[in-house]
């Protein structure tokens, strides 16, 4: 009973499905919308942890300890991962660089838990929702796990710092309020569906060391401008930049592929090569029935 109660319906289903690669961008967004439904299970953070402690369960526990708005898991004697966020809506999500617990200070080097979103929302706590005014990732972080921020509506610009060297699949998927993404120089691979379903993103800047942009990495975004700083890019997966919109049809909301006008800025020496990579990445599917219209410019 407790094991089923502690799972948040929307983003856990979302992240779990992304693991097996069976979830489309369409379903990502549907799951995010369904996040705002459900039963109130706990009256406070204290109540949540007291119930965990009373059960004695360790398997599946989302964090080893919690301080303030965040839950943590120890990675070593002096490093920890943020595995849980329990803050209120309409606040900035500022990931701590360090946390002190029982007299020991840990450096936060990872964000994510068991391939799920770190957020416990309003199906778990009162007055908690998935709407935040910004995100700050400290330079101590080197890895962001699968689905870590999926379904969390973070407004404004998301910047991945240069210290981050690994992103998980769907790490920032189904975010309906972010408008710009900047990927730092530490990333060499943008994984599958990493930023898919971010329906208000108009600009993406891809870092100088990216070699691979995976399948549907930015699918479903509202792209107008893509800046590729990398001179090392070798592969762009199917429908990495493909677009769609939601329409009402026979009382159902369905996805319809659309063609957007997107300006792509690339290094001067890579213009012809990257033009081929981008234009060949579109593959017709039920969700993505139209290719974009690209204009390529040298930087």
Secondary structure, 3 states (H helix, E strand, C coil): CHHHHCCCHHHHHHHHHHHCCCCCHHHHHHHHHHCCCCCCCCCCHHHHHHHHHHHCCCCCCCCCEEECCEEEEECCCCEEEEEEECCCCCCEEECCCEEEECCEEEEEEEECECCECCECCCCCCCCCCCEECEEECCCCCCEECCCCCCCCEECEEEEECCCCCEECCCCCCCCCCEEEEEECCCCCEECCCCCCCCCCCCEEEECCCCCEECCCCCCCCCCCEEEECCCCCCEECCCCCCEEEEEEECCEEEEEEECCEEEEEECHHHHHHHHHHHHCCCCCCCCCCCCCEEEEEEC
